[in-house]
Amino acid sequence: MESAFDDSDALLECAPGEHFTPDPHADLPVYITIHRIRKLIISSIDDPYSLEQLKEPRMNILIVRALVDRLYNPSDVSVVYCLLVNRMQFLREQSYQGHLQTVNITRATLCELVATRVLRRFDDDHPGREGLLLLANILVAGFEPFQNAPIEVLRENPSALQWPVQRRGGYERKLPALEVAIISESKTFLSSSACQKVVDAIYRGQVIYTPLSFVDILPDHYKHNPISLYNPRKAPLLNQYRLIVPRLRGMIEICQFAILLALYALTMVSREGLKITFYEVIFCAYATGWILEEFAAIIEHGWKVHTQNLWSFLDITFFVIYGTYFTTRMYALSSGQTYLGETALNILAIAAPVLLPRLAFNLMPDNMLFISLRAMMRDFSVLTLLAIWCFAGFFLSMKWLLDVSNHDGSRDGPDPATISKWMLWIWFGLDGTGIERSVDFHLVLGPSLMIAFAFLGNTLFLTILVSMLTNTFSKIVANATAEIHFRRAVLTFEGVKSDSIFAYRPPFNVVALLILLPLKLLLSPRWFHSVNVAMIRIHNSPILLLIGFYERHQLWRAPNGQPRGPSKRSKLFPWTFSGFSPHGDIQAVFETDPPEAILGKTVEVDLLTVRLEPVSQPQSMASGS
């Protein structure tokens, strides 16, 4: 998210480097700090400990606080990044170093705990808006693991600096600490008050910055502006960068998905046989633009970050369904095989169980049911695939028993599809036909195999599945606050978009891609930036006007009318209809601060009364003495 500036000045800039703000943290010794921290952590932990044990007073004084005192440096904002990078490495090592698995987990936990304490100390030592800006630099400024590494190290690792595919004016290969915390699932760190302060400021658009990305479909990297606090009164009224503020971006995405769902419903309701209707054409155009936007979101920060979203598995499922439908539909039109058109519409019909829950996920991202459902679906899918793999042996045994007993073809036996259906019914306890017909395979071995499969599949497997899902749900509920804060951090980080394609609404993003991508090859970066900004502002002018008028009065305004910081309410809409509730005054009394003069006199009188008033003893104690 970039700071406000007048893009008309872009035409006046000629020097190739003037549009990029130099990296203020380029001189920090990130490579040395990473390896210094690694040696300190390894020398501090030789035995496995839990997070609760590391927080105990003795461990806190001997290890945690000592590391914080040694690593905390007010002039080095890369320490938190280096700690989280070491956490990632320890977590990776525990997966293949079996003899040090628990110790490496403890070391990773210690890195996260120390990073949390260091960030909290930065917050305590730097209050106010300047402190908020410093915390934002710690979390969203980009760093490179090989930054300021010795020359001989770079020579030994020539492939370490080759992964970027797009120029960013010196900001290539850099990752922010917030992204490292997300991909390492540092939920304790992300749920800390200092981290949530920055996440909330980014979510509301009070902290603005130019995001770093891996690949952009429609890149416009002409300008890179520093991390700063946004002042809406000094910004242009049509500020296209406000379209990628996470809170505003989330509202726009909900509206876009609601339109997609409405067009899908109209397409399925207004079907006229195999004829392509007007609603189907509009739906295909809009869905193509929506999928393009989601695809850009996946490649912007990588698959691992995108899959941390609650609804990522629903999006991937819809991609597959829509891609299969569209390909089949187009092939039916080109080949003249009309019966394939019916197949395509049948494929599209199964998208309803995916699209309807996806809207609920968008509207209630903090709901514990949806947060736990994502983790439980992952465990369920893994265990089901393992069970199918293991139980495939029963299917092969019964198939081969049937082939041996019916080698001459004298009698009709069940086909493989029927055997699979019987096993599936037994698995879920729906029907016992497979047990009754098991003598068709073999008089003794057939019933033995079916009964063994019933015990293992229906009894043992389902018991394990229920126990595993119950354990997963219990862990998530027990750590509900950290889970919710983690999801908020993911949504906020992904909401700050770098790709210009996100500034165009579907299906116009497809048109913009077809027009602007060839122009990028013909125009200079300065002219391409000017054309892109002009198109974005024209396309989104009503939305930008509403955002501009709203934020000039509400972005930094407190409930009492004084523009002094974030509002006490962090809801989607700032209005509260307390007049319709008999308990509304209880909330309203805390929304308005009393005058300092009256409050000061009251506090002084109360303190004086407390000091002069003698402590009265209970009657029973007085009589007993």
N, C-alpha and C positions, 0 to 999 in steps of 0.2 A: 504494500500500500504506500503510495508515494505522497510526499508532502505537496501542499498546494503551491502552484506557481502558474504563471501566465504562459501558456504554450505558444502565444504569438511571438515570444522572444526566440523560439526555436529557429525561426527563419534567419535570425541575425547572428547565430553562432556558427562560426566557421572552423575554429580549431578543433581537431579531432578528439581532444581529451577534455574540453571544457564542460561538456554535458555530464561528465561523471564526477561525482564527489569522491575525492581520494579516501581510501579506507583508513579511518582513524586508528584502527587496531592492527595495521599491517606490521608493526615493529614488535609485536608481542611474541615471545619465544614459545609458541604453542608446542612444537615438537619436543623441546627440552622439558617443558612442564609436564607433558603426558608421561614421559619415561621417569621423571622425578617422582611423580605421584605413584606410579606403578611400583617403584622400589620401596616407597614409604608404606604402601598398603601391604605388600608382600611381607615386609619385615615386621609389620604390626600384628598380622593375623597368621597363626599357625594351626589353630584349632577351629572347628565349626561352632558358630554361635547363631542364635536367632536374632531377629530385629529387637525383640523385647529385651534380650540379654545385653545387646549393645547399648540400649537406652538406660540400663541400670546405672545408679550413681557411680559405682566403682569403675565400670567400663567406660562410662562417659568421661570421667576425669582422666583416666590413664590413657585412653586411646582417642576417643572422638574429639574431645576438647583440645587435646594436644595437637592433633592433626589440623584442626580448624585454626588454631593459633599459628601454626607453622605455615599453612597455605594461604591464609587470608592476606591479601595485598590490595589496598584500595585503588592502586593504579593499574592492576592487572584484572581485566574483566573476563579473561579466558579460563580462569581456574575452574569455574563450574562446568564449562564445556569439557575441559580435560578430565575432570572427575567422571563425567557421564560417559566419555569415550572409554575410559578404563573399565567402567561398569559393563559396557557392551563386550569388551574383550574378555573379561572374567566370565561372563555368562556364556560366551562362545567356547571358552576353554573347558568349562564344566561339562559340556556335551560330549567331549571326546577324551578327557582326562579322568578316567573313572576313579583312580586312586586319590584324586584331589577334588572330587566333585563337590562335596559339602563345604570344603574349605574355600573353593572358588565362589560358591554361592554366597558365603559369608563375606568374602572380599568385595563382591559386587554390591551386596547390601550396605557394607560400610562406605563404599564410594557414594552411593545414593544418599546415605545419611549425612556424610560430611558435606556433600554438595548442598543439601537442604540447609544445614547450619551456616555454611558460608554465605549463601544467598540471604538468609535471615539476618546475618550480621551486616551485610551491605544495606539491607533495608533499615535496620536499627540506626546505623551510622549516618544515613542520608535520607532524612524525612522530606516530605513535601513533594512538589512537582519535579524538582531536580533529582530527588531520589527515585521517583518513578521513571524518569528518563534514563537514569543509570541502570536500574533493574532491567529496563527494556533493552539496553545495549548488551547486558549480560545474556539475555535469553534469546534475542532474535538477531543479533549481529552475527555475521557469518565468519567461521573460522575454518582453517584447513589443517588436517593432521600433520602434514609435512611443512607447515609454515615455519620459515626461518631455520629449516634443518640444515646441517652441514652439507657441503658440496659432495663429500664422499658418500653420504647417505643417499642423496639423490642419484648419484651414479650407480649405486648398487641396486636401486629400485627404479629403473627407467620407465616402467609401466605405471607407476603410481600417479603420474600427472597426465594421463592420457584419456580419462573417461569423459570430460566435457565435450559436447558436440556443438555448442553455441557460444559465441563471444558475449561476455558480460562486462567488458571494460575493466578487467582485473579482479572481478568477483567470481570467477569460475572456480569450481571444485570446493566451494565453501558451503558449510552446513551450520545452521544455528543450533544452539544448545537445546532449544525447545523441541526441535525435530529429533535430536538424539535421545532426549528424554522420552519421546513418544515411541520411537521404534524399539527402545530398550524397556518399555513399559515401566518406567520409574514412577509409579503411582504415588508413592509417599512424597517424592519431590514435587510432583505436579499438584498435589493437594495441599501443599504448604501455603500459608497466607501470603507470603511474598510473591510466590509464583502466580497465585490466583489473582493478585492485585494487577499484575501485568497482563494476564490473560483477559481479565475483565476490561481493562483499558483498551486492549487491542480489539476485543469483541465490540465494544461501543464505538470505536473509531477515534478515541482520544490519543492513542499512540499510533503513529503512522510510519511506515517504512516501505522500502522497495523489497519485495519478497524475492528469495532465491529459489530457483527451480532447476530441475534436471533437463527437461525438454519442453519447449513451447511449440504448439502447432502454428500459431501466428505470432511470432516474437516481435516485440517492439522495445528494444533495449537501448533506445537512444539516450535516455537519462536514467541515472541512478542517484537517488537522493538519500541523505542520511536519516537515521532514526530521529524523530522529533515529535513534539506534542502539537496536535492539530489545533489551529485557531480558525474557526469557521468565518469569523468576521474579516480576516485578511485574505481568505481564499476566494477564488472566482465563484460566482453563483452557479455556473455550469461546470462543476468540478467532476470530471469523469472518473477520477480515482475513488470517489465515494461509492461507486458501484461495487467495489470489492471489499468494503467494510463488512466483516463477518455477520454482524447483526442485520444490516440491510441486505446483504447477499443471501442470508438465510430466508428472509421474508420473500425476496424475489424468487428463490428456488421453490419455495412452497407454492407460490402462485403459478409458476411454470409447470410444476408437477400436477397441480389441480387441473390446469388446462389440458395436459396430456391425458389425465384420467377421464375427463369429460369427453374429449374427442374419441377416446377408446370406447367408451360406453355408447356414444352416438353411432360409431362405426358398427358395433356389434348389433345394436338395436335396429338400425335402418338397413340391414342387409337385404338385397334383392336377388337372391339366388347366387349365381356366379358373376353377376354384373358388378363392375367397379363403380361404387357410388361416389358422390361428391364428398361425403364425410370421410370415406376411406382415403381419398386423395389428400385431403387436408391432414388427416391423421398420419399418413406416411411421411408427408413433408415435415410436420412438426416433430414426429418421433425421431426422424433422421437427425434433425438439429439437436434434439435433446440428447441423443446417444453420442453425437459429436462432442457435446459439452462434457458429458460424463467420461468419455474417453480421454479428453484433455485433462480432466481432473486426475485420472489414474496415472498418466505418464508425467504429470507435473512434479510430483514428489515421490513417485515410485509405488509399486504394488503394496509394499509392506505398510506404508503410512495409510494408503487408501482403505485397506482392509480393516483398519481399526474403526472405521465408521460402522454404526449399528446396521445400516441398510445396504452395505456393500454387496453382500451375498444376494440380496434381492435385485440389485441393479445388474449384476452379472447374469442372473437367471433371465431377466427380461432381455438383456442383450442377445442371449442365445435364442430365446423364443422369437423375438422380432427379426433377428437375422435369418433364421430358418424360414419364417413366414414370408419375408420380403423376397428371399431368393426363390422360394417355390412359386410365389405369385408371379414374379417377373418371368420365370422360366415357362410357366403355363401360358402366359400371354405371347411370348415369343415363339413357342413351339406349337401353339394351337391345341394343346392337350388340356381341355377344359376341366377334366375331372381333377387335375392337380390344383385348380383354383379352390375347389371345395376342401381339399386337404390343407391348403394354406390357411383358409379361414378357420378350420378346426384347430390348427396349431395356434393361431392367434387367440382363440377362445380360452386356452389354458393359461393366458397371462393374467386373468382376473385374480387368482389366488396370490399373485405376486404384487400387483399394483395396489390393491386395496390395503393390505398391511403396510406397504411402504409409506402411504400417506399418514397412517397412524404413527409410524416411527418418526416421521418428520415433525409432527405436531407435538409429540411427547418424547423427546430424546432423553429426558432425565428419568423416565419411568423405569423402576427397578425390574418390572416384568420384561420389558424389551431389552434392557441391558443383560439380564440373566439369560433371556431367550437366545441371544446371539451365541454366548458361550456354550449353552446347553446344546444348541444345534450343531456346533462344531464337534463336541464330544459324541453326540448321537451319530453323526455321519461317520466319524472315525471308527467307532465300535461296530456300526452296522457293516461297514466295508470289511472289517476284520472277520466278522461273523460269517458273511457271505463267502469269504475266501476259505475259511476253515470248514464250513458246512458243505462246500462244493464236493468234498469227498463222498458224502452220503449220496448225493445225486449221481455221481459216477458209479458208485457201487451198485445202486439199484438199476441203473441203465445197463450195466454190464451183466448183472444177474438176469435181467429180462432178455438180453441178447443170447445168453447161454441156454436158458430154458426154452427159448423159441428160435433155435438155430435153424429149424427147417421151415419156419414161417407158417406152421399149421394153425396157429391161433392168433387172434388179434389182441395185442397188448397196448397199454397206454403209451402215447408218444412222449417225447421229452418235455413238451409244453405242459402236458397234463401232470407229469410227475412234479414239475416245478410248482404248478398250482397247488397240488396236494401238500407239498412241503411248506409252501407259504401259508396255507390255511392252518396247518399244525403249528407253525412258528408263532402265529398270533392267536392261537386258540380258538379259531373260528369254526372249524369243521374237522371231523375225524374220518373222512372218506379214505384218506391215504392209509390209515391203519387197517381199515376193513379190507381194502384191496391189496394190502401188502403181500398176501399169499400168492398174488399173480407173479411176483418176482421169484419167490422161493418159499417153500412151505415152512421152513424154519428161519432161514437167514433174513427173509423179507420182513416178517414181523419184528425180528430182533433189531434190525436197522431202524425201522420206523419208530419203535418204542424208544430206542436210544436217542434218536434225533428229537423226539418229543420231550424227553427229559432234559437234554442239553439245551435245546433251542428255546422251548417254551418256559421251562422252569429256571434253569441256571442262567441263561443269557438275559432273560428279562429281569431277573433278580439283580444281576450285575449292572444292567443298564439303569434300573431305577435307583440303585445305590449310588452309582456314579453321578447321575443327574442331581440327586438330592445333595450329594457332597458339593457339587459345583454351585448349586443355588445357595447353599448355606454359606460357602466362602464369600460369595459376592454380596449377600445380604449383610454378613458380619463386617464387611469392609465397604459399606454402601457409599459413604461420603467420598472415599478415595476413588471409587469407581465412577461416580457422577462427575467429580472434578477431572478425572482422566478423559472422559468422553467430551466434556466441555472444552478441554485443551485441544483435543483432536479436531473438533468442529471449528474452533477458532483458528487454529493453524492452517487447516485446509481451506478455510473461508477467505484467506488473504491470497488472491489469485495474481499470478504473474502474467499469464497468457492473455493477450488482447482478445482472444476469441470469446472470453467470458463476458465482455462488455456488450455483446450483441445477443439479442433474445432469439431463441429458436422460432421459426426456421431461418431467420435472417443471418444467423451465424454461418450457415452453409453458403449463402450468397456472398457474405463478406469474405469467407475463405477463398471462394472461387475468383473474386475480384482482386483482393489485396495481396494474396500470395504471389501471383504473377507480377503485380506492381512492385513488390519488394525486390524483385530481381532487376527491375528497370530504374527505380528511383534511388536516390541517395538516402542514407538513414534519416537525415534531417527532413527531407521532403516526405518520406514515407510516414514519419512520425506526425507531421502536420496533417497529412491526408487522413490518417487513422484517427487522430483526435477529433478532426472536424466531423467525420462520419459518426463517431461514437456520440458526440454531443447532439448532433441532429437526430440521431436514432433514439436517444434516451432523454431528450429535452424535457418532457413532462415529469419524468421521474426525478431528474436532476434538480428541477425547480422545487419540487416538493421537499426533497432532501435538504437543499440549501436553505429554504425558509425555516424548516423545522430545526436544523442543527444550529442555526444562528441564535436561536432563543433557548434551546433545551440541552445542547450537548454537554456544557460545563455548568449548567444551572442547578443549584441545590434546591430542595423543596421550599426553603424560606425566601427564594428569589435572589440569593447572593451567588454569583458565579464563582464558586470556590472549590469545586472538585466533583468527583463522581456523585451521582444521585444515590440516595439511600435505597431507592428501588432499582432493581436490575431486571425488571420484567420487560416483556416484549413491548407493552404499551404502558406509558407512564400514568395513565388516568386510573383513578380508583373511585368507584361509585359507593362510597361509604355511607351515603345517605339512605341507601336501601337496606342497611343492616343495623340492627339495634346495638351492635358492638363496634360500629365504625368509629366512634369517638375515642375508643381505647387506642386505635392505631393512629388516629389523626393528632392526638395530643403529643405524640413523639415526632411527628413530622414537622412541627414548627418549634424552633428553638426560642426560649424566653430571652428577653433583653438581659445583657450581661450585667447592667447596673443592679437590677432587681435580684438576679440570681446570685450576684456576689454578696449583697447584703444578707440574703437569706442564709447562705452558706456560712458567713462569718458568725451570725447569731447562733446557728445550730452548733458550730464547733465550740463557741464559748459556753453554751448551755451544757454540752457534754463534759467539758472540763470542770465546770463548777458544781455540777449535780453529783451528790454523793451516791455511791453504789448501795442500793437498798437490798437487804438480805431477806430471804423468804421467812415467813412467820414461824415455820416449823424449826428452822435453824436457829432463829433468835431465841425461841423458848427453850430449845435444847441446850443452848449454852448457858 
